[in-house]
Amino acid sequence: MELCRLRHVPSWVLVFSLTVTGVLPQLFPIQTCAYNDPRHSICRYRPLACPGKQLLRSGGVTKAQQVRIVDLHNQLRAWVAGGYQSGLPAAANMRALTWDDELATIAQRWADQCTDGHDKERSVSRFHVGQNVALVWTYDFEDDLQDEPDWDSQVYAWYNEATEFHFKSASISPFRFSKKLGHFTQLVWADTHKVGCGYAYYRQPVRGLTKIYVCNYGPGGNIIGGAMYEQSPVPTCRPGLVPATGTYSGLCDKDPYYVGDDENEDLEDTFGSSATHVVAHSPFQTSYQTFLLNSPAVHTVSSTLPSSSNYFLLGRIRRTSPGKQKRNATSTLV
């Protein structure tokens, strides 16, 4: 029985403020609901839905923003892999990230729902998918907050959990999940090598003008009992991996000539060699307190595929003071 009809998303969407202000290209025209699962975000949610709110901007992430997002992630992953993050050892298997259109399409579909928290079913045939989400809003209805996304601030905010909440090397392997650190640990999960993100800008009746940032990661991290990365005295690439091309010292790519036990790489990276691991979902967080908001309970998956404002400056992370944030603006990590 056909569970979801195949639909083509138009190659453009209208951008609204109080009136129509222009046309934004849709970067990822897709054939939706190819997943044949009514619970999957692509099947369950309509594009540009934003129920109960006024969607002001959508349409995906521009090519320049894609490059910047990947670069930000790889800078920070290389920082950890090189052993430069205070208190953490170097890595022997930290993969370089590349952009993934499928992950970005699913992330954009969730961003278009203008909803706090995480979607429940986002995995793809290749691997389980992890997710980081951030919200920024202003209570001042006269303040337009500017509709351009600020990916630098959000990615660094995710990373900065390492210092803000004191991530310890004892939690690397076996991995110990912390609700306060879930965004950081996903961002630098070594076996993750794909990222795709979405963004939407909308007016919420109570909260005001809001930006939502969603990044999906594959294979997903935060696997309790797994390893965030393989520790090493110096940054290196274990057998099966080779140094990544480009400027990211300490990051690795898959060795295309390696003959070993990595044939089913994505499934192995997601679930490891043990029969069972527990996937931990990222919590709802703010800069000042941590609490859960409709966060799914930690659940167990088998080794078979399931159905389902900071700146990088001079080699270190600096966190800006709340006084430097935009007036009446609030940032929340989800």
MARSE-78220 format. One line per 3 residues: number of its first residue (from 0); for each residue x, y, z of N, C-alpha, C, O. Coordinates in steps of 0.2 Angstrom, whole numbers, plus 2048, in hexadecimal, padded with zeros to 3 digits. Atoms other than C-alpha are relative to their C-alpha. Layout:
BEGIN
NUM> X/Y/Z/X/Y/Z/X/Y/Z/X/Y/Z | ...;
END
This chain:
BEGIN
0> 804/7FA/800/800/800/800/804/806/800/809/806/804 | 7FC/7FA/800/807/811/7FC/7FE/804/806/7F8/807/807 | 801/7FD/7FA/809/81A/80C/801/808/7FF/7FD/80C/803;
3> 7FF/7F9/802/80F/82B/805/800/801/7F9/804/7FE/7F5 | 800/7FE/808/80B/833/7F4/807/804/7FF/809/808/803 | 7FA/7FD/802/81B/839/7EB/7FE/807/7FE/7F9/808/7F9;
6> 802/7F9/802/81A/84C/7EA/806/804/7FE/80C/802/801 | 7FA/7FC/801/826/858/7E2/7FF/807/803/7FA/80B/802 | 800/7F9/7FD/82A/868/7EC/802/805/7FA/807/804/7F7;
9> 7FE/7FA/805/82A/878/7E1/807/802/801/80A/802/806 | 7F9/7FD/800/83B/87F/7DC/800/807/803/806/80A/803 | 7FF/7FA/7FD/837/88F/7E4/7FA/801/806/7F5/7FD/806;
12> 805/7FE/7FA/82E/896/7F4/7FF/807/800/804/80B/7FF | 801/7F9/7FF/827/8A7/7F8/803/802/807/802/7FE/80B | 7FE/7FE/7F9/82F/8B1/806/7FC/806/802/7FB/80B/7FE;
15> 805/7FB/7FE/823/8BB/810/803/804/806/806/801/80A | 7FF/7FC/7FA/825/8C9/81D/7F9/802/802/7F5/7FD/803 | 807/7FE/800/815/8D3/81F/7FD/7FF/7F9/7F7/7FF/7F8;
18> 802/801/807/814/8D2/80C/805/7FC/7FD/80A/7FB/7FF | 7FB/804/804/81C/8C8/7FF/806/804/7FE/805/80A/7FB | 7FA/7FC/802/82E/8CE/7FD/804/7FE/7FB/809/801/7F9;
21> 7FB/802/805/836/8C3/7F1/7FF/7F8/7FF/7FA/7F5/801 | 800/808/802/83A/8B1/7EA/806/7FE/802/80B/800/800 | 7FA/803/7FE/846/8A6/7F2/801/7F9/7FD/7FC/7F5/7FD;
24> 7FF/806/804/84D/897/7E8/7FF/7FA/805/802/7FB/80B | 800/806/7FC/849/886/7EF/806/7FC/7FE/806/7FA/7F8 | 7F9/803/802/85A/87E/7F0/7FF/7F8/7FF/803/7F5/7FC;
27> 800/807/800/854/86C/7F2/7F9/7FD/7FE/7F5/7FB/802 | 807/803/803/845/867/7E7/801/7F9/801/806/7F6/7FF | 800/807/7FE/841/855/7ED/7FA/7FD/7FE/7F5/800/7FD;
30> 806/804/800/836/847/7EA/7FF/7FD/807/803/7F9/80A | 801/802/7F9/82E/845/7FB/7FD/7F9/801/7FA/7F6/7FD | 803/806/7FD/828/836/805/802/7FA/7FC/7FE/7F5/7FB;
33> 7FD/806/803/833/82A/7FC/802/7FB/805/804/7F5/804 | 7FE/804/7FB/836/823/80D/7FA/7FB/802/7FC/7F6/806 | 805/804/7FF/825/81A/80D/7FF/7FE/808/7FE/7F8/80A;
36> 801/800/7F9/823/81D/820/7FC/806/802/7FF/80B/802 | 804/7FA/7FE/815/828/826/803/804/806/801/80A/807 | 7FD/7FD/7FA/81F/82C/836/806/804/7FE/808/809/802;
39> 7FA/7FC/802/82E/833/82C/7FE/807/7FF/7F9/809/7FD | 802/7F9/800/82F/846/82D/7FE/802/7F9/7FA/806/7F8 | 801/7FE/807/82F/847/81A/7F9/7FE/7FE/7F5/801/7FA;
42> 806/802/801/81F/83D/819/7FB/804/805/7F5/805/803 | 805/7FE/7FB/817/844/829/7FE/807/7FF/7F9/80A/801 | 800/7F9/7FF/81A/857/827/800/803/7F9/803/801/7F4;
45> 801/7FC/806/815/863/819/806/805/7FF/808/808/804 | 7FB/7FA/800/823/86F/812/7FC/806/801/7F6/807/7FF | 803/7F9/7FF/820/881/817/7FA/800/804/7F6/805/804;
48> 806/800/7FC/813/87C/824/800/805/805/7FB/809/805 | 7FF/7FB/7FB/818/886/833/7F9/801/804/7F7/807/804 | 807/800/7FD/807/882/83C/800/805/806/803/805/80A;
51> 802/7FB/7FA/800/890/847/805/806/800/804/80A/804 | 7FC/7FB/800/80E/89C/842/800/803/7F9/7FE/800/7F4 | 7FF/7FD/807/813/8A8/833/807/7FE/7FE/80B/801/800;
54> 7F9/801/803/821/8A1/829/802/806/7FC/7FE/808/7F7 | 7FE/7FA/803/82B/8AF/823/806/7FF/7FB/806/802/7F6 | 7FB/802/805/83A/8A6/81A/801/7F9/801/802/7F6/807;
57> 7FE/807/800/83E/895/815/804/7FF/7FA/806/804/7F6 | 7FE/802/807/845/88C/806/807/7FD/800/80A/7FC/7FB | 7FA/803/800/855/884/80C/806/804/802/805/80A/803;
60> 7FA/7FC/7FE/867/889/80F/804/801/7F9/805/7FC/7F5 | 7FD/7FE/806/871/892/801/807/7FC/800/809/7F9/805 | 7F9/804/801/881/88A/7FA/805/803/804/809/7FF/807;
63> 7FA/7FD/7FC/88C/897/802/7FF/7FE/808/804/7FD/80B | 801/803/7F9/883/892/813/802/7F9/801/805/7F7/806 | 7FE/807/7FF/886/880/810/807/7FF/801/80A/7FC/805;
66> 7F9/800/800/898/883/80D/803/802/807/807/7FF/80A | 7FE/7FD/7FA/899/88D/81D/7FF/7FB/806/803/7FA/80A | 802/805/7FB/890/880/828/805/7FB/800/807/7F9/805;
69> 7FB/806/800/89B/872/822/807/803/803/80A/7FF/807 | 7F9/7FD/7FE/8AB/87D/825/800/801/807/805/7FF/80B | 800/7FF/7F8/8A5/882/837/801/7F9/803/804/7F9/808;
72> 800/806/7FD/8A2/870/83B/807/7FD/800/809/7FA/805 | 7FA/803/801/8B2/86A/834/806/804/804/80B/800/806 | 7FC/7FC/7FB/8BC/878/83D/800/7FD/807/805/7FC/80A;
75> 801/802/7F9/8B5/873/84D/802/7F8/801/805/7F6/807 | 7FE/807/800/8B7/860/84A/808/7FF/800/80A/7FB/803 | 7F9/800/801/8C9/863/845/803/802/807/809/800/809;
78> 7FD/7FD/7FA/8CC/86D/855/800/7FA/805/805/7F9/809 | 800/805/7FC/8C6/85E/85F/805/7FA/7FE/809/7F7/802 | 7FC/805/803/8CF/851/854/808/801/802/80B/7FD/803;
81> 7F9/7FE/7FF/8DF/85B/856/803/800/808/808/801/809 | 7FF/800/7F9/8DE/85A/869/801/807/803/804/808/809 | 800/7F9/7FE/8DC/86D/86B/7FB/802/805/7FB/807/808;
84> 805/7FF/7FB/8CC/86C/875/803/7FE/807/805/7F9/808 | 7FE/801/7FA/8D1/86E/887/7FD/7FA/804/7F7/7F9/804 | 802/806/7FC/8D1/85D/891/7FE/7FB/7FB/7FC/7F5/7FE;
87> 802/805/805/8CD/853/881/806/7FD/7FC/80A/801/7FA | 7FB/803/804/8D9/847/878/7FF/801/7F9/7F9/802/7F7 | 801/800/807/8DC/847/866/7FC/7FA/7FD/7FB/7F5/801;
90> 804/806/803/8D2/83B/85A/804/7FD/7FB/808/7FF/7F7 | 7FE/804/805/8D6/82D/84F/7FB/7FE/7FA/7FD/7FB/7F5 | 805/802/804/8C6/82C/845/7FB/806/7FE/7F5/804/7FD;
93> 805/7FA/801/8BE/83E/843/7FF/801/7F9/804/804/7F6 | 801/7FF/807/8B6/83E/832/7FF/808/7FF/7FC/80B/803 | 801/7FA/803/8B5/84E/828/7F8/800/7FE/7F6/7FB/7FB;
96> 807/800/802/8A3/853/825/7FF/803/7F9/803/807/7F6 | 802/7FD/806/89B/856/814/7F9/801/800/7F5/7FE/804 | 807/7FF/800/88A/85D/80F/7FC/7FB/7FD/7FE/7F7/7F8;
99> 804/805/802/87C/852/80C/7F9/802/7FF/7F5/805/803 | 807/7FD/802/86C/857/802/7FA/7FD/803/7F5/800/805 | 806/803/7FD/861/84A/809/7FF/802/807/7F9/803/809;
102> 800/7FE/7F9/865/84E/81B/7FD/807/801/7F9/809/805 | 802/7F9/800/862/861/817/7F9/800/7FE/7F5/804/801 | 807/800/802/851/85D/80F/7FC/7FE/806/7F7/802/807;
105> 804/802/7FB/84B/854/81E/801/805/806/7FC/807/809 | 800/7FA/7FB/852/862/82A/7FC/806/7FE/7F9/809/802 | 805/7FA/802/849/86F/820/7F9/7FF/801/7F5/803/803;
108> 807/801/7FF/839/866/821/7FE/801/807/7F9/803/809 | 802/7FF/7F9/83A/866/834/801/807/801/7FC/80A/805 | 7FF/7F9/7FF/840/878/834/7F9/804/7FE/7F7/808/801;
111> 806/7FD/802/830/87C/82A/7FA/7FF/804/7F5/802/803 | 806/801/7FB/825/876/838/800/805/806/7FB/805/809 | 800/7FB/7FB/82B/884/843/7FE/7FE/807/7FA/801/80B;
114> 801/803/7FA/82B/879/852/806/7FF/804/80B/7FD/802 | 7FA/802/7FB/836/877/862/801/7F9/800/7FC/7F5/7FF | 7FF/807/7FF/83E/867/865/803/7FC/7F9/805/800/7F4;
117> 7FE/804/805/843/859/859/7FB/7FC/7FC/7F6/7FA/800 | 805/805/803/83A/84E/84C/802/7F9/802/808/7F8/804 | 7FF/807/7FD/838/83C/850/803/7FB/7FB/807/7F7/7FD;
120> 7FE/805/805/83C/833/840/803/804/7FA/800/807/7F6 | 7FD/7FD/806/849/83A/834/806/7FC/7FD/809/7FE/7F9 | 7FB/804/802/855/82C/831/7FF/7FE/7F8/7F9/7FE/7F6;
123> 800/801/807/859/827/81F/803/7F9/7FF/805/7F6/804 | 7FF/807/801/85D/816/817/808/7FF/801/80A/7F9/803 | 7F9/801/7FF/870/819/819/802/800/807/807/7FC/809;
126> 7FE/800/7F9/870/81C/82C/7FB/804/804/7F7/807/801 | 804/7FC/7FC/868/823/83B/803/807/800/808/808/7FF | 7FE/7F9/801/868/836/83B/7FF/803/807/7FA/803/80A;
129> 800/7FC/7FA/86C/841/84A/7FE/807/7FE/7FD/809/7F8 | 803/7F9/801/866/853/84C/802/805/806/802/803/80B | 7FF/7FA/7FB/86B/864/854/7FB/805/7FE/7FA/806/7F8;
132> 805/7FB/801/85E/872/855/801/806/804/803/805/80A | 7FF/7FA/7FC/85F/884/85A/7FA/805/7FE/7F8/805/7F9 | 805/7FB/801/852/892/85C/803/807/802/806/807/808;
135> 7FE/7F9/7FE/855/8A5/85D/7FA/804/7FF/7F7/804/7F9 | 806/7FC/801/847/8B1/860/800/806/803/805/807/808 | 801/7FA/7FD/842/8C2/865/7F9/802/802/7F5/800/7FF;
138> 806/7FE/7FD/834/8C8/870/7FD/807/7FD/7F8/809/7FE | 802/7FA/803/834/8D9/867/7FD/800/7F9/801/7FE/7F4 | 804/801/807/827/8D9/859/802/805/7FB/801/804/7F5;
141> 7FD/7FA/804/82F/8E9/852/807/7FE/7FD/809/801/7F8 | 7F9/801/802/840/8E1/850/800/7FA/7FB/7FD/7F5/7FC | 800/805/805/842/8D7/840/804/7FA/801/804/7F5/7FD;
144> 7FB/805/7FE/850/8CD/847/804/7FE/7FA/809/7FA/7FA | 7FD/802/806/856/8CC/835/7FF/7F9/7FE/800/7F4/802 | 802/806/802/851/8BD/82B/806/7FB/7FE/805/7F5/7FC;
147> 7FA/804/802/863/8B7/826/802/7FC/806/803/7FE/80C | 7FE/804/7FB/869/8A8/830/807/802/802/80B/804/7FE | 7FA/800/7FD/878/8A9/83B/803/7FA/802/803/7F8/808;
150> 7FD/807/7FE/880/898/83A/806/800/804/806/7FB/808 | 7FA/800/7FC/890/89D/842/7FE/7FF/807/801/7FB/80B | 802/800/7F9/888/8A1/852/7FD/7F9/803/7FE/7F7/808;
153> 803/806/7FE/87D/891/853/805/7FA/800/804/7F6/805 | 7FB/805/800/88B/885/84E/805/800/806/806/7FC/80A | 7FB/7FF/7FA/897/88D/85B/7FC/7FF/807/7FF/7FC/80C;
156> 804/802/7FA/889/88C/868/7FF/7F9/802/800/7F7/808 | 800/807/7FF/887/87A/866/807/7FD/802/807/7F9/807 | 7F9/803/7FE/89A/877/867/802/803/807/805/7FF/80B;
159> 7FE/7FD/7FA/89C/883/876/7FD/7FC/806/7FF/7FE/80C | 802/804/7FA/892/877/881/806/7FC/803/806/7FB/809 | 7FA/803/7FD/8A3/86E/883/803/803/806/805/800/80B;
162> 7FD/7FC/7FB/8AA/87C/88D/7FB/802/805/7FC/803/80B | 805/7FD/7FB/89A/883/895/7FE/7FA/805/7FC/7FC/80A | 802/805/7FB/895/872/89C/805/7FA/801/804/7F5/804;
165> 7FA/804/7FE/8A6/86A/89E/800/7F9/7FE/800/7F4/802 | 800/807/802/8A7/85B/893/806/7FD/802/80C/800/802 | 7FA/804/7FD/8B3/84E/89A/802/7FA/7FB/7FD/7F7/7F8;
168> 7FD/805/805/8BE/842/890/7FD/7F9/802/7FD/7F4/7FE | 802/806/7FE/8B7/834/89B/7F9/7FE/7FC/7F7/7F8/7FC | 806/802/803/8A7/835/891/800/7FE/7F9/7FB/7FD/7F5;
171> 7FE/801/807/8AF/832/880/7FE/7F9/7FE/7FA/7F7/7FA | 800/807/802/8B0/81F/880/800/7FC/807/806/7FC/80A | 806/800/803/8A5/817/886/7FC/807/801/7FD/80A/806;
174> 803/7F9/800/89A/826/882/7FB/800/805/7F6/7FC/806 | 805/7FF/7FB/890/82D/890/7FC/807/7FE/7FF/80C/7FD | 804/7FA/803/882/839/88A/7FE/804/806/7FC/802/80B;
177> 802/7FB/7FB/87E/849/893/7FB/805/7FC/7FC/806/7F7 | 805/7FC/804/86E/853/88F/803/807/7FF/801/80B/7FA | 7FD/7FA/801/879/863/891/805/801/7FA/806/806/7F8;
180> 7FA/800/805/886/85E/884/7FE/7FC/7FA/803/7FB/7F5 | 802/804/806/87C/855/877/801/803/7F9/803/7FF/7F4 | 7FF/7FC/807/87E/862/869/808/7FF/7FF/80A/7FE/7F9;
183> 7F9/801/801/891/862/86C/802/7F9/7FE/806/7F8/7F9 | 7FE/807/801/893/84F/86C/7FE/7FE/7F9/801/7FA/7F6 | 802/801/807/889/84E/85C/804/803/7FB/806/800/7F6;
186> 7FC/7FC/805/893/85B/853/807/7FD/7FF/809/7FE/7FA | 7FA/803/800/8A3/852/857/800/7F9/800/806/7F6/801 | 801/808/800/89D/840/856/805/7FE/7FA/803/800/7F4;
189> 7FB/801/805/8AC/839/84C/7FD/7FC/7FA/7FF/7FE/7F4 | 803/804/805/8A2/82C/841/7FB/804/7FB/7FA/802/7F6 | 804/7FC/804/896/83A/83B/804/803/7FA/809/806/7FB;
192> 7FD/7FD/806/89B/83F/829/7FC/804/7FB/7FE/806/7F6 | 804/7FD/804/88C/847/822/7FC/805/804/7FA/804/80A | 804/7FB/7FC/882/857/827/7FC/803/7FA/7FE/805/7F5;
195> 805/7FC/804/873/860/81F/7FC/804/805/7F9/801/80A | 804/7FB/7FB/86A/86F/827/7FA/803/7FC/7FA/804/7F6 | 806/7FC/803/85A/879/825/7FF/806/805/801/806/80A;
198> 801/7FA/7FC/854/88A/82B/7F9/803/7FE/7F7/802/7F8 | 806/7FD/802/844/893/82C/7FF/806/805/803/806/80A | 801/7FA/7FC/83F/8A4/833/7F8/802/800/7F5/802/7FB;
201> 807/7FF/7FF/82D/8A7/83A/7FE/804/805/802/806/80A | 803/7FC/7FA/822/8B1/845/7FC/7FC/804/7F7/7F9/802 | 803/804/7FB/81C/8A8/854/7FB/805/804/7FE/80A/807;
204> 805/7FC/7FD/80C/8B0/85C/803/803/807/802/809/809 | 7FE/7FF/7F9/814/8B0/86E/807/802/800/809/808/803 | 7F9/800/7FF/826/8AF/86C/803/806/7FB/808/809/7FD;
207> 7FE/7FB/805/828/8BB/85D/804/7FD/7FA/803/7F7/7F8 | 7FC/802/806/834/8BA/84E/805/7FB/802/809/7FC/807 | 7FC/805/7FE/83D/8AA/84F/804/7FD/7FA/801/7FC/7F4;
210> 7FC/804/805/84B/8A1/845/801/7F9/803/803/7F8/809 | 7FF/807/7FE/84D/88E/846/805/7FD/7FB/805/7FE/7F5 | 7FA/803/803/85D/885/841/800/7F9/801/7FF/7F7/807;
213> 800/808/7FF/85D/872/83E/806/7FD/7FC/806/7FF/7F6 | 7FB/803/803/86C/868/83A/7FF/7F8/801/7FE/7F6/807 | 800/807/800/86B/855/836/806/7FD/7FF/80A/7FF/7FA;
216> 7F9/804/800/87A/849/838/7FF/7F9/7FE/7FB/7F6/801 | 800/808/801/87E/838/831/807/7FE/7FF/80B/801/7FC | 804/804/7FB/882/82C/837/7FF/804/807/804/808/809;
219> 801/7FD/7FA/87A/833/847/805/7FE/806/807/7F8/806 | 7FC/802/7FA/884/834/857/7FC/800/806/7F6/7FE/806 | 803/800/7F9/881/835/86A/7FD/7F9/801/7F8/7F8/804;
222> 802/807/7FF/880/822/86B/804/7FE/806/80A/7FD/807 | 7FD/803/7F9/882/81C/87D/803/7FA/7FF/800/7F5/7FD | 7FD/807/801/88E/80E/87E/805/800/7FA/809/7FB/7FA;
225> 7FB/800/806/897/813/86E/806/804/802/808/805/808 | 7FA/7FB/7FF/8A6/81F/86C/7FF/806/7FC/7FE/806/7F6 | 801/7FA/804/8A5/831/868/806/801/7FB/805/803/7F5;
228> 7FB/800/805/8B6/82F/860/806/7FB/803/806/7FA/809 | 7FA/804/7FE/8C6/824/861/805/804/802/807/809/7FF | 7FB/7FB/7FD/8D2/82C/86C/807/7FE/7FE/809/7F8/7FD;
231> 7FA/801/802/8E4/82E/867/805/805/803/803/80B/804 | 7FB/7FB/7FD/8F4/836/86E/801/806/7FB/802/80C/7FD | 800/7FB/805/8F5/840/85E/7FB/7FF/7FA/7F8/7F9/7FA;
234> 805/801/805/8E9/843/850/802/7FC/7FA/808/7FD/7F8 | 7FE/805/805/8E9/835/843/7F9/7FE/7FD/7F4/7FF/7FF | 805/803/803/8DE/82B/838/801/7F8/800/806/7F6/7FD;
237> 800/807/7FF/8DB/819/83C/800/7FC/7FA/7FE/7FF/7F5 | 801/804/806/8DC/80B/82F/7F9/800/7FD/7F4/7FF/801 | 806/7FF/803/8CE/80D/823/7FE/807/7FF/7F9/809/7FB;
240> 801/7F9/801/8CF/820/823/807/803/7FE/80C/800/7FF | 7FA/7FC/802/8DB/82C/81B/7FF/808/802/7F9/80A/803 | 801/7F9/7FE/8DE/83E/81F/7FC/804/7FB/7FD/803/7F5;
243> 804/7FD/804/8D1/849/818/803/806/7FC/808/809/7FE | 7FD/7FB/805/8D5/855/809/7FD/806/803/7F8/807/806 | 802/7FA/7FD/8D4/867/80D/804/803/805/80A/800/807;
246> 7FD/7FC/7FB/8D9/872/81B/7FF/7FD/807/801/801/80C | 802/802/7F9/8D2/868/82A/805/7FA/802/804/7F4/802 | 7FB/805/7FD/8E1/860/832/7FD/7FC/806/7FA/7FF/80A;
249> 802/804/7FB/8DD/851/83C/7F9/7FC/7FF/7F7/7F8/802 | 806/804/802/8CD/84C/833/801/7FB/7FB/806/7FB/7F7 | 7FF/806/804/8CB/83C/829/7FA/7FF/7FB/7F4/802/7FC;
252> 805/802/805/8C2/836/81A/800/7F8/7FF/805/7F5/801 | 7FF/807/801/8BE/824/816/805/7FE/7FA/805/802/7F5 | 7FB/802/804/8CC/81B/80D/7FD/7FC/7FA/7FA/7F6/7FC;
255> 804/804/805/8C4/815/7FC/804/7FA/7FE/801/7F5/7FB | 7FC/806/802/8D2/808/7FA/801/7FB/806/804/7F6/805 | 7FF/805/7FB/8D1/800/80B/7FB/7FA/800/7F5/7FB/7FE;
258> 804/806/800/8CB/7EE/80C/800/7FE/807/806/7FB/80A | 801/802/7F9/8C5/7EA/81E/7F9/7FF/801/7F5/7FC/7FD | 807/802/7FD/8B5/7E9/828/7FC/806/800/7F7/806/804;
261> 804/7FA/801/8AE/7FA/823/7FB/800/7FA/7F9/805/7F8 | 804/800/806/8A4/7F4/815/7F9/803/801/7F6/806/7FD | 807/7FD/7FF/893/7F8/81D/801/806/805/7FF/806/80B;
264> 7FD/7FA/7FC/89B/809/824/7FA/803/804/7FB/804/80A | 805/7FC/7FD/88B/813/827/7FD/7FC/806/7FC/7FF/80B | 804/804/7FB/882/805/831/805/7FF/806/803/7FF/80B;
267> 7FB/801/7FA/892/801/83B/801/806/804/801/806/80A | 7FF/7FA/7FC/895/813/83F/7FA/802/804/7FB/805/80A | 806/7FD/7FC/883/816/845/800/7FB/806/7FE/7FE/80B;
270> 802/804/7FA/881/807/850/806/7FC/803/806/7F9/808 | 7FA/803/7FD/893/800/853/800/7F9/7FF/7FB/7F6/7FB | 7FF/807/801/898/7EE/854/7FB/7FC/805/7FA/7F6/804;
273> 804/803/7FB/88D/7EA/863/7F9/7FF/7FE/7F7/802/7F9 | 806/802/802/87C/7E3/862/7FB/806/801/7F6/807/7FD | 805/7FB/7FE/873/7F2/86B/804/806/803/809/805/806;
276> 7FE/7FA/7FD/877/804/86E/7FA/804/802/7F4/803/7FF | 805/7FB/7FE/86C/812/875/801/807/7FD/807/80A/7FE | 800/7FA/804/869/821/86A/7FD/806/805/7F7/805/807;
279> 802/7FB/7FC/868/831/875/7FE/806/7FC/802/808/7F8 | 802/7FA/804/85E/840/86F/802/806/804/802/806/80A | 7FD/7FA/7FE/864/851/871/7FA/804/804/7F4/803/802;
282> 805/7FD/7FC/85B/85B/87F/7FE/807/7FE/801/80A/7F9 | 801/7F9/800/852/86C/87F/804/804/805/804/802/80B | 7FB/7FC/7FB/85E/879/886/7FF/807/7FF/7FD/80A/7F9;
285> 7FE/7F9/801/861/88B/889/807/801/803/80A/7FD/805 | 7FA/7FF/7FE/870/894/88D/801/801/808/806/801/80B | 800/7FF/7F9/86B/896/89F/7FD/7FA/804/7FF/7FA/80A;
288> 803/806/7FC/862/886/8A4/7FF/7FA/7FB/7FF/7FC/7F5 | 801/805/804/85F/875/89D/7FA/7FC/802/7F9/7FB/808 | 805/803/7FF/84F/86C/89C/7FD/7FC/7FA/7FF/7FE/7F5;
291> 803/804/806/845/85F/891/7FA/804/7FE/7F5/806/802 | 807/7FE/803/837/865/886/7FE/7FB/7FA/801/7FB/7F5 | 802/805/804/82E/857/87E/806/7FC/7FD/805/7FA/7F7;
294> 7FA/804/802/83F/84E/87C/7FE/7F8/800/7FC/7F6/805 | 801/807/800/83D/83C/876/804/7FC/806/80A/7FE/807 | 7FC/804/7FB/842/82F/883/806/7FD/7FD/806/7FB/7F7;
297> 7FA/804/803/853/827/880/7FD/7F9/7FE/7FA/7F6/802 | 803/807/802/84F/817/876/806/7FC/7FD/80B/7FE/7FC | 7FC/805/802/858/807/871/7FF/7FF/7F9/7FA/7FE/7F7;
300> 801/802/807/85C/803/85F/805/7F9/7FF/80A/7F9/803 | 7FC/806/801/862/7F2/859/806/801/7FA/806/807/7F8 | 7FB/7FF/805/871/7EF/84D/7FD/800/7F9/801/801/7F4;
303> 803/7FF/807/864/7EF/83E/7FE/807/800/7FC/80A/804 | 802/7F9/801/85F/7FF/836/7F9/801/803/7F5/7FD/801 | 807/7FF/7FD/850/807/83F/7FC/802/7FB/7FE/804/7F5;
306> 805/7FE/805/840/80B/836/800/808/800/7FF/80B/7FB | 801/7F9/800/840/81A/83A/803/805/7FB/802/80B/7FB | 7FD/7FD/806/88A/8AC/867/807/7FF/802/80B/802/806;
309> 7F9/802/7FF/89B/8A4/865/804/801/7FA/801/801/7F5 | 7FC/7FE/806/8A9/8A7/85A/807/7FB/800/809/7FA/806 | 7FA/804/801/8B8/89C/854/806/805/7FF/806/808/7F9;
312> 7FB/7FA/801/8C7/8A8/857/807/7FE/803/807/7FC/809 | 7F9/801/7FE/8DA/8A5/858/800/7F9/803/804/7F8/808 | 800/807/7FD/8D7/892/85B/7FD/7FF/806/7FE/7FA/809;
315> 803/802/7FA/8CC/893/869/7F8/803/800/7F7/807/7FC | 807/7FE/800/8B9/895/86D/7FF/806/806/801/805/80B | 802/7FB/7FB/8B3/8A5/875/7F9/801/800/7F6/801/7FB;
318> 807/7FF/7FF/8A2/8A8/87C/7FE/807/801/801/80A/806 | 802/7F9/7FF/89A/8B9/87A/7FC/801/806/7F8/7FC/808 | 804/7FE/7FA/892/8C1/889/7F8/801/7FE/7F7/803/7F8;
321> 807/7FE/802/87F/8C2/889/7FE/807/7FE/7FA/808/7FA | 801/7F9/802/880/8D5/888/802/801/7F9/800/806/7F6 | 7FF/7FF/807/887/8D3/877/7FB/7FD/7FB/7FC/7FE/7F5;
324> 805/802/805/878/8CA/870/7FB/805/7FE/7FB/80A/801 | 805/7FB/803/86B/8D2/866/7FA/802/805/7F8/7FD/809 | 805/7FE/7FC/85F/8DC/870/7F9/7FC/800/7F6/7FB/7FA;
327> 806/804/800/850/8D2/876/800/7F9/7FD/7FB/7F6/7FB | 800/806/804/856/8C3/86D/802/7FA/805/806/7FB/809 | 7FE/805/7FC/857/8B2/875/802/7FA/7FC/7FF/7F9/7F6;
330> 7FE/806/804/860/8A2/86F/7FF/7FA/804/801/7FA/80A | 802/806/7FD/85B/891/873/803/7FA/7FC/801/7FA/7F6 | 7FE/806/803/863/880/86F/7FB/7FB/802/7F9/7FA/807;
333> 806/805/7FF/857/872/86D/803/7F9/7FF/800/7F4/7FF;
END
